Amino acid sequence: MQTEETRSLIKTYYETLPTGDRKKLASLFTEDVVWYPPQSTPIGVIEGPEAVAAELGGDTPKKLFDMKTFRLTIHRILADGDTAVVQHAISAKSKDGEQYDNEYCWVYQCRDGKIAKIEEYADTLKAARIFKWV
């Protein structure tokens, strides 16, 4: 894919995320899409467009956060060919009422106009302490 196609796809993805439209989200993924959360989290690798759309489109955030307080702020989208890197922050209250503020870096591999691979990077120690994973 060309750089601007990739950038446009990722922008569409981030515009679609807060809508909860899982059908539209799934349409942005290849049939073999894989989401790799950080290995030190209790979230396993998620495969397939419907499963990734369900998790990222609401299931995972709803398990962790009071969604009324959830804010995702994009700092930058960098794209080069078929790869995009997005730096963003999440601010929200956990289900236990603790404030959660964390910085993220997500790397996307795109193919044939769709997202094929997602790799997530974050401060997992901070998340583990707030969500009591440790």
N, CA, C and O atoms as CSV, one atom per row, in Angstrom:
chain,resi,resn,atom,element,x,y,z
A,1,MET,N,N,0.839,-1.185,0.000
A,1,MET,CA,C,0.000,0.000,0.000
A,1,MET,C,C,0.878,1.239,0.000
A,1,MET,O,O,2.007,1.219,0.490
A,2,GLN,N,N,0.358,2.291,-0.542
A,2,GLN,CA,C,1.043,3.571,-0.553
A,2,GLN,C,C,0.830,4.278,0.790
A,2,GLN,O,O,-0.150,4.024,1.490
A,3,THR,N,N,1.747,5.150,1.129
A,3,THR,CA,C,1.726,5.841,2.419
A,3,THR,C,C,0.392,6.541,2.681
A,3,THR,O,O,-0.170,6.389,3.765
A,4,GLU,N,N,-0.117,7.287,1.739
A,4,GLU,CA,C,-1.355,8.042,1.984
A,4,GLU,C,C,-2.562,7.115,2.117
A,4,GLU,O,O,-3.494,7.431,2.856
A,5,GLU,N,N,-2.564,5.982,1.420
A,5,GLU,CA,C,-3.638,4.994,1.593
A,5,GLU,C,C,-3.614,4.451,3.023
A,5,GLU,O,O,-4.655,4.317,3.667
A,6,THR,N,N,-2.425,4.145,3.503
A,6,THR,CA,C,-2.269,3.627,4.854
A,6,THR,C,C,-2.727,4.662,5.875
A,6,THR,O,O,-3.480,4.334,6.792
A,7,ARG,N,N,-2.280,5.906,5.725
A,7,ARG,CA,C,-2.680,6.970,6.648
A,7,ARG,C,C,-4.205,7.130,6.660
A,7,ARG,O,O,-4.803,7.255,7.728
A,8,SER,N,N,-4.821,7.128,5.508
A,8,SER,CA,C,-6.271,7.279,5.402
A,8,SER,C,C,-7.001,6.116,6.082
A,8,SER,O,O,-7.988,6.326,6.786
A,9,LEU,N,N,-6.519,4.906,5.870
A,9,LEU,CA,C,-7.117,3.729,6.499
A,9,LEU,C,C,-7.047,3.829,8.019
A,9,LEU,O,O,-8.033,3.555,8.704
A,10,ILE,N,N,-5.909,4.212,8.540
A,10,ILE,CA,C,-5.739,4.306,9.995
A,10,ILE,C,C,-6.610,5.429,10.560
A,10,ILE,O,O,-7.177,5.280,11.643
A,11,LYS,N,N,-6.721,6.530,9.857
A,11,LYS,CA,C,-7.617,7.607,10.305
A,11,LYS,C,C,-9.059,7.111,10.347
A,11,LYS,O,O,-9.784,7.394,11.301
A,12,THR,N,N,-9.477,6.375,9.323
A,12,THR,CA,C,-10.830,5.813,9.297
A,12,THR,C,C,-11.031,4.861,10.469
A,12,THR,O,O,-12.083,4.875,11.108
A,13,TYR,N,N,-10.039,4.044,10.751
A,13,TYR,CA,C,-10.094,3.114,11.875
A,13,TYR,C,C,-10.318,3.875,13.189
A,13,TYR,O,O,-11.202,3.517,13.968
A,14,TYR,N,N,-9.525,4.919,13.436
A,14,TYR,CA,C,-9.659,5.677,14.677
A,14,TYR,C,C,-10.966,6.467,14.732
A,14,TYR,O,O,-11.482,6.713,15.822
A,15,GLU,N,N,-11.500,6.861,13.608
A,15,GLU,CA,C,-12.805,7.526,13.583
A,15,GLU,C,C,-13.924,6.528,13.885
A,15,GLU,O,O,-14.939,6.893,14.478
A,16,THR,N,N,-13.741,5.283,13.483
A,16,THR,CA,C,-14.756,4.247,13.660
A,16,THR,C,C,-14.748,3.667,15.073
A,16,THR,O,O,-15.804,3.300,15.588
A,17,LEU,N,N,-13.581,3.577,15.709
A,17,LEU,CA,C,-13.473,2.970,17.043
A,17,LEU,C,C,-14.522,3.462,18.035
A,17,LEU,O,O,-15.219,2.637,18.627
A,18,PRO,N,N,-14.665,4.771,18.242
A,18,PRO,CA,C,-15.615,5.216,19.272
A,18,PRO,C,C,-17.085,5.014,18.913
A,18,PRO,O,O,-17.952,5.162,19.774
A,19,THR,N,N,-17.377,4.682,17.671
A,19,THR,CA,C,-18.770,4.472,17.284
A,19,THR,C,C,-19.301,3.124,17.759
A,19,THR,O,O,-20.511,2.937,17.893
A,20,GLY,N,N,-18.387,2.184,18.014
A,20,GLY,CA,C,-18.814,0.842,18.403
A,20,GLY,C,C,-19.385,0.036,17.252
A,20,GLY,O,O,-19.951,-1.035,17.474
A,21,ASP,N,N,-19.251,0.522,16.037
A,21,ASP,CA,C,-19.766,-0.175,14.855
A,21,ASP,C,C,-18.817,-1.322,14.499
A,21,ASP,O,O,-17.882,-1.160,13.714
A,22,ARG,N,N,-19.081,-2.470,15.093
A,22,ARG,CA,C,-18.181,-3.618,14.923
A,22,ARG,C,C,-18.166,-4.142,13.494
A,22,ARG,O,O,-17.146,-4.646,13.024
A,23,LYS,N,N,-19.279,-4.025,12.815
A,23,LYS,CA,C,-19.329,-4.482,11.419
A,23,LYS,C,C,-18.396,-3.625,10.562
A,23,LYS,O,O,-17.641,-4.154,9.745
A,24,LYS,N,N,-18.448,-2.308,10.747
A,24,LYS,CA,C,-17.562,-1.426,9.987
A,24,LYS,C,C,-16.108,-1.654,10.383
A,24,LYS,O,O,-15.229,-1.692,9.521
A,25,LEU,N,N,-15.844,-1.809,11.694
A,25,LEU,CA,C,-14.476,-2.091,12.129
A,25,LEU,C,C,-13.959,-3.367,11.470
A,25,LEU,O,O,-12.854,-3.384,10.927
A,26,ALA,N,N,-14.752,-4.426,11.516
A,26,ALA,CA,C,-14.337,-5.699,10.930
A,26,ALA,C,C,-14.030,-5.553,9.447
A,26,ALA,O,O,-13.152,-6.237,8.922
A,27,SER,N,N,-14.748,-4.666,8.772
A,27,SER,CA,C,-14.522,-4.472,7.330
A,27,SER,C,C,-13.178,-3.806,7.044
A,27,SER,O,O,-12.705,-3.822,5.907
A,28,LEU,N,N,-12.565,-3.223,8.069
A,28,LEU,CA,C,-11.267,-2.565,7.903
A,28,LEU,C,C,-10.105,-3.538,8.091
A,28,LEU,O,O,-8.947,-3.168,7.898
A,29,PHE,N,N,-10.414,-4.791,8.471
A,29,PHE,CA,C,-9.387,-5.789,8.751
A,29,PHE,C,C,-9.347,-6.866,7.669
A,29,PHE,O,O,-10.368,-7.200,7.068
A,30,THR,N,N,-8.143,-7.405,7.432
A,30,THR,CA,C,-8.004,-8.556,6.537
A,30,THR,C,C,-8.609,-9.780,7.229
A,30,THR,O,O,-8.831,-9.759,8.440
A,31,GLU,N,N,-8.871,-10.819,6.486
A,31,GLU,CA,C,-9.428,-12.052,7.056
A,31,GLU,C,C,-8.476,-12.698,8.049
A,31,GLU,O,O,-8.911,-13.417,8.949
A,32,ASP,N,N,-7.176,-12.449,7.894
A,32,ASP,CA,C,-6.183,-13.057,8.783
A,32,ASP,C,C,-5.577,-12.048,9.764
A,32,ASP,O,O,-4.461,-12.247,10.243
A,33,VAL,N,N,-6.297,-10.980,10.060
A,33,VAL,CA,C,-5.784,-9.947,10.968
A,33,VAL,C,C,-5.454,-10.549,12.337
A,33,VAL,O,O,-6.134,-11.451,12.825
A,34,VAL,N,N,-4.393,-10.019,12.933
A,34,VAL,CA,C,-3.976,-10.446,14.263
A,34,VAL,C,C,-3.654,-9.197,15.091
A,34,VAL,O,O,-2.961,-8.292,14.625
A,35,TRP,N,N,-4.170,-9.163,16.334
A,35,TRP,CA,C,-3.836,-8.104,17.288
A,35,TRP,C,C,-2.957,-8.728,18.360
A,35,TRP,O,O,-3.342,-9.704,19.003
A,36,TYR,N,N,-1.768,-8.155,18.545
A,36,TYR,CA,C,-0.820,-8.603,19.552
A,36,TYR,C,C,-0.783,-7.599,20.696
A,36,TYR,O,O,-0.057,-6.608,20.615
A,37,PRO,N,N,-1.553,-7.832,21.769
A,37,PRO,CA,C,-1.425,-6.976,22.944
A,37,PRO,C,C,-0.046,-7.214,23.576
A,37,PRO,O,O,0.609,-8.203,23.246
A,38,PRO,N,N,0.403,-6.342,24.465
A,38,PRO,CA,C,1.676,-6.596,25.137
A,38,PRO,C,C,1.651,-7.968,25.827
A,38,PRO,O,O,0.646,-8.351,26.427
A,39,GLN,N,N,2.749,-8.685,25.734
A,39,GLN,CA,C,2.796,-10.051,26.266
A,39,GLN,C,C,2.581,-10.129,27.770
A,39,GLN,O,O,2.127,-11.155,28.277
A,40,SER,N,N,2.900,-9.064,28.487
A,40,SER,CA,C,2.788,-9.103,29.941
A,40,SER,C,C,1.390,-8.756,30.446
A,40,SER,O,O,1.190,-8.614,31.653
A,41,THR,N,N,0.427,-8.617,29.549
A,41,THR,CA,C,-0.952,-8.374,29.967
A,41,THR,C,C,-1.726,-9.688,29.943
A,41,THR,O,O,-1.308,-10.633,29.276
A,42,PRO,N,N,-2.848,-9.764,30.658
A,42,PRO,CA,C,-3.640,-10.994,30.643
A,42,PRO,C,C,-4.585,-11.085,29.439
A,42,PRO,O,O,-5.615,-11.757,29.493
A,43,ILE,N,N,-4.223,-10.414,28.379
A,43,ILE,CA,C,-5.014,-10.458,27.143
A,43,ILE,C,C,-4.202,-11.243,26.129
A,43,ILE,O,O,-3.067,-10.877,25.825
A,44,GLY,N,N,-4.758,-12.288,25.616
A,44,GLY,CA,C,-4.037,-13.097,24.642
A,44,GLY,C,C,-4.113,-12.498,23.251
A,44,GLY,O,O,-4.805,-11.506,23.019
A,45,VAL,N,N,-3.398,-13.110,22.340
A,45,VAL,CA,C,-3.430,-12.705,20.933
A,45,VAL,C,C,-4.845,-12.933,20.403
A,45,VAL,O,O,-5.459,-13.965,20.676
A,46,ILE,N,N,-5.353,-11.971,19.649
A,46,ILE,CA,C,-6.705,-12.045,19.087
A,46,ILE,C,C,-6.583,-12.137,17.570
A,46,ILE,O,O,-5.856,-11.356,16.957
A,47,GLU,N,N,-7.287,-13.082,16.969
A,47,GLU,CA,C,-7.206,-13.303,15.532
A,47,GLU,C,C,-8.578,-13.250,14.872
A,47,GLU,O,O,-9.581,-13.652,15.461
A,48,GLY,N,N,-8.605,-12.751,13.651
A,48,GLY,CA,C,-9.825,-12.708,12.858
A,48,GLY,C,C,-10.532,-11.376,12.960
A,48,GLY,O,O,-10.530,-10.755,14.023
A,49,PRO,N,N,-11.138,-10.923,11.873
A,49,PRO,CA,C,-11.741,-9.583,11.845
A,49,PRO,C,C,-12.864,-9.377,12.857
A,49,PRO,O,O,-12.936,-8.320,13.484
A,50,GLU,N,N,-13.739,-10.363,13.027
A,50,GLU,CA,C,-14.844,-10.190,13.961
A,50,GLU,C,C,-14.343,-10.143,15.398
A,50,GLU,O,O,-14.810,-9.327,16.192
A,51,ALA,N,N,-13.393,-11.013,15.737
A,51,ALA,CA,C,-12.866,-11.055,17.108
A,51,ALA,C,C,-12.089,-9.783,17.438
A,51,ALA,O,O,-12.249,-9.228,18.526
A,52,VAL,N,N,-11.255,-9.317,16.520
A,52,VAL,CA,C,-10.492,-8.088,16.761
A,52,VAL,C,C,-11.437,-6.903,16.867
A,52,VAL,O,O,-11.265,-6.048,17.735
A,53,ALA,N,N,-12.435,-6.845,15.991
A,53,ALA,CA,C,-13.414,-5.751,16.033
A,53,ALA,C,C,-14.181,-5.764,17.352
A,53,ALA,O,O,-14.424,-4.707,17.935
A,54,ALA,N,N,-14.560,-6.939,17.824
A,54,ALA,CA,C,-15.302,-7.036,19.088
A,54,ALA,C,C,-14.441,-6.547,20.253
A,54,ALA,O,O,-14.907,-5.772,21.088
A,55,GLU,N,N,-13.198,-6.995,20.307
A,55,GLU,CA,C,-12.328,-6.617,21.425
A,55,GLU,C,C,-11.986,-5.130,21.398
A,55,GLU,O,O,-12.184,-4.429,22.389
A,56,LEU,N,N,-11.475,-4.651,20.273
A,56,LEU,CA,C,-11.047,-3.252,20.203
A,56,LEU,C,C,-12.226,-2.299,20.091
A,56,LEU,O,O,-12.128,-1.135,20.481
A,57,GLY,N,N,-13.330,-2.783,19.564
A,57,GLY,CA,C,-14.512,-1.945,19.397
A,57,GLY,C,C,-15.378,-1.848,20.635
A,57,GLY,O,O,-16.459,-1.262,20.588
A,58,GLY,N,N,-14.918,-2.416,21.750
A,58,GLY,CA,C,-15.693,-2.247,22.965
A,58,GLY,C,C,-15.445,-3.253,24.060
A,58,GLY,O,O,-15.387,-2.864,25.227
A,59,ASP,N,N,-15.294,-4.533,23.747
A,59,ASP,CA,C,-15.222,-5.540,24.807
A,59,ASP,C,C,-14.059,-5.305,25.768
A,59,ASP,O,O,-14.260,-5.282,26.982
A,60,THR,N,N,-12.853,-5.130,25.243
A,60,THR,CA,C,-11.701,-4.941,26.122
A,60,THR,C,C,-11.805,-3.631,26.911
A,60,THR,O,O,-11.652,-3.662,28.132
A,61,PRO,N,N,-12.057,-2.495,26.278
A,61,PRO,CA,C,-12.179,-1.262,27.077
A,61,PRO,C,C,-13.292,-1.341,28.127
A,61,PRO,O,O,-13.127,-0.854,29.245
A,62,LYS,N,N,-14.422,-1.952,27.767
A,62,LYS,CA,C,-15.546,-2.031,28.713
A,62,LYS,C,C,-15.221,-2.907,29.913
A,62,LYS,O,O,-15.763,-2.692,30.996
A,63,LYS,N,N,-14.344,-3.893,29.739
A,63,LYS,CA,C,-13.932,-4.742,30.860
A,63,LYS,C,C,-13.055,-3.969,31.844
A,63,LYS,O,O,-13.064,-4.244,33.043
A,64,LEU,N,N,-12.304,-3.008,31.330
A,64,LEU,CA,C,-11.296,-2.326,32.138
A,64,LEU,C,C,-11.721,-0.959,32.668
A,64,LEU,O,O,-11.305,-0.560,33.756
A,65,PHE,N,N,-12.548,-0.237,31.904
A,65,PHE,CA,C,-12.778,1.176,32.200
A,65,PHE,C,C,-14.243,1.523,32.409
A,65,PHE,O,O,-15.143,0.847,31.910
A,66,ASP,N,N,-14.454,2.597,33.161
A,66,ASP,CA,C,-15.748,3.272,33.205
A,66,ASP,C,C,-15.796,4.084,31.920
A,66,ASP,O,O,-15.135,5.117,31.819
A,67,MET,N,N,-16.557,3.640,30.951
A,67,MET,CA,C,-16.520,4.228,29.610
A,67,MET,C,C,-16.996,5.676,29.571
A,67,MET,O,O,-16.694,6.395,28.619
A,68,LYS,N,N,-17.737,6.116,30.588
A,68,LYS,CA,C,-18.145,7.522,30.630
A,68,LYS,C,C,-16.939,8.436,30.821
A,68,LYS,O,O,-16.992,9.616,30.474
A,69,THR,N,N,-15.854,7.898,31.373
A,69,THR,CA,C,-14.654,8.700,31.641
A,69,THR,C,C,-13.554,8.460,30.610
A,69,THR,O,O,-12.501,9.093,30.678
A,70,PHE,N,N,-13.778,7.568,29.670
A,70,PHE,CA,C,-12.740,7.145,28.714
A,70,PHE,C,C,-12.434,8.235,27.685
A,70,PHE,O,O,-13.335,8.765,27.035
A,71,ARG,N,N,-11.152,8.555,27.554
A,71,ARG,CA,C,-10.691,9.519,26.546
A,71,ARG,C,C,-9.451,8.970,25.859
A,71,ARG,O,O,-8.483,8.592,26.517
A,72,LEU,N,N,-9.485,8.929,24.559
A,72,LEU,CA,C,-8.329,8.536,23.757
A,72,LEU,C,C,-7.867,9.774,23.003
A,72,LEU,O,O,-8.643,10.396,22.278
A,73,THR,N,N,-6.606,10.123,23.180
A,73,THR,CA,C,-6.048,11.301,22.529
A,73,THR,C,C,-4.918,10.868,21.613
A,73,THR,O,O,-3.931,10.292,22.068
A,74,ILE,N,N,-5.057,11.141,20.336
A,74,ILE,CA,C,-4.010,10.799,19.372
A,74,ILE,C,C,-2.987,11.926,19.341
A,74,ILE,O,O,-3.327,13.091,19.133
A,75,HIS,N,N,-1.736,11.558,19.552
A,75,HIS,CA,C,-0.644,12.533,19.479
A,75,HIS,C,C,-0.123,12.663,18.056
A,75,HIS,O,O,0.104,13.769,17.566
A,76,ARG,N,N,0.065,11.519,17.396
A,76,ARG,CA,C,0.533,11.577,16.003
A,76,ARG,C,C,0.307,10.257,15.312
A,76,ARG,O,O,0.294,9.191,15.927
A,77,ILE,N,N,0.129,10.365,14.002
A,77,ILE,CA,C,0.051,9.207,13.119
A,77,ILE,C,C,1.182,9.334,12.119
A,77,ILE,O,O,1.244,10.298,11.355
A,78,LEU,N,N,2.072,8.362,12.126
A,78,LEU,CA,C,3.170,8.322,11.170
A,78,LEU,C,C,2.914,7.160,10.226
A,78,LEU,O,O,2.605,6.053,10.668
A,79,ALA,N,N,3.040,7.401,8.950
A,79,ALA,CA,C,2.819,6.339,7.970
A,79,ALA,C,C,3.962,6.320,6.975
A,79,ALA,O,O,4.478,7.362,6.568
A,80,ASP,N,N,4.348,5.101,6.589
A,80,ASP,CA,C,5.386,4.898,5.585
A,80,ASP,C,C,5.053,3.614,4.849
A,80,ASP,O,O,5.159,2.520,5.403
A,81,GLY,N,N,4.655,3.755,3.615
A,81,GLY,CA,C,4.264,2.570,2.852
A,81,GLY,C,C,3.093,1.874,3.505
A,81,GLY,O,O,2.060,2.492,3.758
A,82,ASP,N,N,3.249,0.578,3.782
A,82,ASP,CA,C,2.152,-0.208,4.356
A,82,ASP,C,C,2.136,-0.224,5.882
A,82,ASP,O,O,1.366,-0.973,6.484
A,83,THR,N,N,2.982,0.597,6.516
A,83,THR,CA,C,3.098,0.601,7.972
A,83,THR,C,C,2.680,1.955,8.541
A,83,THR,O,O,3.015,3.008,7.998
A,84,ALA,N,N,1.943,1.899,9.645
A,84,ALA,CA,C,1.579,3.118,10.369
A,84,ALA,C,C,1.922,2.931,11.835
A,84,ALA,O,O,1.789,1.835,12.380
A,85,VAL,N,N,2.363,4.002,12.466
A,85,VAL,CA,C,2.652,4.019,13.893
A,85,VAL,C,C,1.820,5.149,14.491
A,85,VAL,O,O,1.871,6.290,14.032
A,86,VAL,N,N,1.056,4.807,15.524
A,86,VAL,CA,C,0.194,5.797,16.166
A,86,VAL,C,C,0.575,5.903,17.636
A,86,VAL,O,O,0.575,4.918,18.375
A,87,GLN,N,N,0.900,7.128,18.037
A,87,GLN,CA,C,1.154,7.410,19.448
A,87,GLN,C,C,-0.110,8.050,19.995
A,87,GLN,O,O,-0.615,9.029,19.447
A,88,HIS,N,N,-0.614,7.483,21.085
A,88,HIS,CA,C,-1.810,8.050,21.692
A,88,HIS,C,C,-1.809,7.800,23.188
A,88,HIS,O,O,-0.999,7.032,23.707
A,89,ALA,N,N,-2.720,8.455,23.861
A,89,ALA,CA,C,-2.866,8.312,25.301
A,89,ALA,C,C,-4.295,7.910,25.625
A,89,ALA,O,O,-5.237,8.257,24.913
A,90,ILE,N,N,-4.432,7.170,26.717
A,90,ILE,CA,C,-5.747,6.849,27.249
A,90,ILE,C,C,-5.813,7.402,28.664
A,90,ILE,O,O,-4.896,7.227,29.466
A,91,SER,N,N,-6.918,8.071,28.948
A,91,SER,CA,C,-7.210,8.569,30.277
A,91,SER,C,C,-8.627,8.116,30.616
A,91,SER,O,O,-9.561,8.337,29.846
A,92,ALA,N,N,-8.775,7.474,31.789
A,92,ALA,CA,C,-10.091,6.988,32.208
A,92,ALA,C,C,-10.016,6.552,33.657
A,92,ALA,O,O,-8.934,6.440,34.233
A,93,LYS,N,N,-11.168,6.311,34.233
A,93,LYS,CA,C,-11.260,5.678,35.544
A,93,LYS,C,C,-11.384,4.174,35.310
A,93,LYS,O,O,-12.101,3.725,34.415
A,94,SER,N,N,-10.669,3.409,36.136
A,94,SER,CA,C,-10.808,1.956,36.065
A,94,SER,C,C,-12.173,1.573,36.639
A,94,SER,O,O,-12.861,2.414,37.217
A,95,LYS,N,N,-12.556,0.334,36.487
A,95,LYS,CA,C,-13.815,-0.143,37.064
A,95,LYS,C,C,-13.813,0.010,38.589
A,95,LYS,O,O,-14.870,0.114,39.211
A,96,ASP,N,N,-12.611,0.022,39.183
A,96,ASP,CA,C,-12.477,0.205,40.627
A,96,ASP,C,C,-12.399,1.674,41.025
A,96,ASP,O,O,-12.264,1.986,42.208
A,97,GLY,N,N,-12.484,2.584,40.048
A,97,GLY,CA,C,-12.468,4.003,40.338
A,97,GLY,C,C,-11.089,4.641,40.391
A,97,GLY,O,O,-10.966,5.819,40.726
A,98,GLU,N,N,-10.039,3.872,40.060
A,98,GLU,CA,C,-8.685,4.436,40.051
A,98,GLU,C,C,-8.436,5.167,38.734
A,98,GLU,O,O,-8.881,4.734,37.671
A,99,GLN,N,N,-7.721,6.276,38.826
A,99,GLN,CA,C,-7.386,7.034,37.612
A,99,GLN,C,C,-6.341,6.266,36.817
A,99,GLN,O,O,-5.343,5.798,37.365
A,100,TYR,N,N,-6.584,6.143,35.521
A,100,TYR,CA,C,-5.658,5.467,34.609
A,100,TYR,C,C,-5.251,6.464,33.533
A,100,TYR,O,O,-6.094,6.978,32.798
A,101,ASP,N,N,-3.966,6.730,33.448
A,101,ASP,CA,C,-3.405,7.573,32.390
A,101,ASP,C,C,-2.188,6.827,31.856
A,101,ASP,O,O,-1.250,6.548,32.603
A,102,ASN,N,N,-2.200,6.507,30.580
A,102,ASN,CA,C,-1.089,5.751,30.013
A,102,ASN,C,C,-0.868,6.177,28.568
A,102,ASN,O,O,-1.795,6.574,27.862
A,103,GLU,N,N,0.385,6.081,28.155
A,103,GLU,CA,C,0.785,6.379,26.783
A,103,GLU,C,C,0.930,5.066,26.013
A,103,GLU,O,O,1.385,4.058,26.554
A,104,TYR,N,N,0.543,5.099,24.764
A,104,TYR,CA,C,0.570,3.906,23.915
A,104,TYR,C,C,1.271,4.195,22.596
A,104,TYR,O,O,1.328,5.331,22.125
A,105,CYS,N,N,1.797,3.132,22.026
A,105,CYS,CA,C,2.305,3.157,20.659
A,105,CYS,C,C,1.766,1.896,19.984
A,105,CYS,O,O,2.024,0.779,20.433
A,106,TRP,N,N,1.026,2.085,18.918
A,106,TRP,CA,C,0.456,0.962,18.180
A,106,TRP,C,C,1.073,0.963,16.782
A,106,TRP,O,O,1.178,2.008,16.140
A,107,VAL,N,N,1.468,-0.192,16.331
A,107,VAL,CA,C,2.073,-0.350,15.010
A,107,VAL,C,C,1.119,-1.195,14.169
A,107,VAL,O,O,0.703,-2.282,14.570
A,108,TYR,N,N,0.789,-0.671,13.005
A,108,TYR,CA,C,-0.159,-1.323,12.102
A,108,TYR,C,C,0.540,-1.712,10.803
A,108,TYR,O,O,1.254,-0.904,10.211
A,109,GLN,N,N,0.332,-2.949,10.363
A,109,GLN,CA,C,0.766,-3.403,9.038
A,109,GLN,C,C,-0.495,-3.514,8.199
A,109,GLN,O,O,-1.464,-4.150,8.613
A,110,CYS,N,N,-0.487,-2.911,7.047
A,110,CYS,CA,C,-1.663,-2.893,6.186
A,110,CYS,C,C,-1.378,-3.635,4.890
A,110,CYS,O,O,-0.244,-3.689,4.415
A,111,ARG,N,N,-2.437,-4.202,4.333
A,111,ARG,CA,C,-2.308,-4.962,3.091
A,111,ARG,C,C,-3.640,-4.908,2.342
A,111,ARG,O,O,-4.705,-5.097,2.929
A,112,ASP,N,N,-3.562,-4.652,1.057
A,112,ASP,CA,C,-4.757,-4.655,0.204
A,112,ASP,C,C,-5.867,-3.755,0.744
A,112,ASP,O,O,-7.047,-4.099,0.673
A,113,GLY,N,N,-5.474,-2.590,1.286
A,113,GLY,CA,C,-6.456,-1.616,1.744
A,113,GLY,C,C,-7.053,-1.903,3.109
A,113,GLY,O,O,-8.023,-1.261,3.512
A,114,LYS,N,N,-6.473,-2.875,3.832
A,114,LYS,CA,C,-7.011,-3.236,5.143
A,114,LYS,C,C,-5.879,-3.415,6.149
A,114,LYS,O,O,-4.712,-3.532,5.774
A,115,ILE,N,N,-6.238,-3.434,7.421
A,115,ILE,CA,C,-5.272,-3.653,8.498
A,115,ILE,C,C,-5.074,-5.153,8.659
A,115,ILE,O,O,-6.040,-5.896,8.830
A,116,ALA,N,N,-3.813,-5.601,8.604
A,116,ALA,CA,C,-3.504,-7.028,8.681
A,116,ALA,C,C,-2.872,-7.433,10.010
A,116,ALA,O,O,-3.001,-8.582,10.432
A,117,LYS,N,N,-2.193,-6.504,10.668
A,117,LYS,CA,C,-1.484,-6.833,11.905
A,117,LYS,C,C,-1.441,-5.596,12.794
A,117,LYS,O,O,-1.190,-4.486,12.326
A,118,ILE,N,N,-1.693,-5.808,14.093
A,118,ILE,CA,C,-1.659,-4.728,15.069
A,118,ILE,C,C,-0.760,-5.169,16.217
A,118,ILE,O,O,-0.954,-6.234,16.803
A,119,GLU,N,N,0.229,-4.333,16.529
A,119,GLU,CA,C,1.095,-4.581,17.672
A,119,GLU,C,C,0.928,-3.416,18.645
A,119,GLU,O,O,1.061,-2.255,18.258
A,120,GLU,N,N,0.638,-3.726,19.896
A,120,GLU,CA,C,0.390,-2.708,20.917
A,120,GLU,C,C,1.550,-2.652,21.903
A,120,GLU,O,O,2.035,-3.683,22.369
A,121,TYR,N,N,1.987,-1.437,22.213
A,121,TYR,CA,C,3.040,-1.205,23.196
A,121,TYR,C,C,2.549,-0.169,24.202
A,121,TYR,O,O,1.973,0.852,23.827
A,122,ALA,N,N,2.785,-0.447,25.497
A,122,ALA,CA,C,2.350,0.476,26.548
A,122,ALA,C,C,3.143,0.185,27.814
A,122,ALA,O,O,3.894,-0.789,27.877
A,123,ASP,N,N,2.973,1.029,28.813
A,123,ASP,CA,C,3.580,0.805,30.116
A,123,ASP,C,C,2.706,-0.222,30.830
A,123,ASP,O,O,1.734,0.132,31.496
A,124,THR,N,N,3.057,-1.481,30.687
A,124,THR,CA,C,2.223,-2.549,31.246
A,124,THR,C,C,2.378,-2.671,32.761
A,124,THR,O,O,1.476,-3.185,33.423
A,125,LEU,N,N,3.490,-2.215,33.325
A,125,LEU,CA,C,3.638,-2.231,34.781
A,125,LEU,C,C,2.627,-1.271,35.404
A,125,LEU,O,O,1.977,-1.595,36.398
A,126,LYS,N,N,2.504,-0.092,34.809
A,126,LYS,CA,C,1.507,0.875,35.301
A,126,LYS,C,C,0.105,0.274,35.208
A,126,LYS,O,O,-0.673,0.357,36.159
A,127,ALA,N,N,-0.215,-0.328,34.069
A,127,ALA,CA,C,-1.531,-0.942,33.885
A,127,ALA,C,C,-1.743,-2.067,34.893
A,127,ALA,O,O,-2.816,-2.174,35.486
A,128,ALA,N,N,-0.726,-2.905,35.089
A,128,ALA,CA,C,-0.840,-4.039,36.008
A,128,ALA,C,C,-1.121,-3.573,37.435
A,128,ALA,O,O,-1.910,-4.193,38.147
A,129,ARG,N,N,-0.488,-2.499,37.846
A,129,ARG,CA,C,-0.718,-1.976,39.197
A,129,ARG,C,C,-2.148,-1.451,39.359
A,129,ARG,O,O,-2.800,-1.717,40.368
A,130,ILE,N,N,-2.622,-0.717,38.375
A,130,ILE,CA,C,-3.966,-0.136,38.460
A,130,ILE,C,C,-5.044,-1.210,38.354
A,130,ILE,O,O,-6.028,-1.176,39.093
A,131,PHE,N,N,-4.865,-2.167,37.434
A,131,PHE,CA,C,-5.877,-3.205,37.230
A,131,PHE,C,C,-5.661,-4.421,38.128
A,131,PHE,O,O,-6.406,-5.399,38.065
A,132,LYS,N,N,-4.610,-4.338,38.976
A,132,LYS,CA,C,-4.321,-5.400,39.946
A,132,LYS,C,C,-4.048,-6.744,39.280
A,132,LYS,O,O,-4.525,-7.793,39.713
A,133,TRP,N,N,-3.252,-6.669,38.199
A,133,TRP,CA,C,-2.821,-7.894,37.510
A,133,TRP,C,C,-1.636,-8.523,38.221
A,133,TRP,O,O,-1.297,-9.679,37.970
A,134,VAL,N,N,-0.993,-7.750,39.126
A,134,VAL,CA,C,0.165,-8.270,39.871
A,134,VAL,C,C,-0.131,-8.283,41.355
A,134,VAL,O,O,0.717,-8.686,42.151
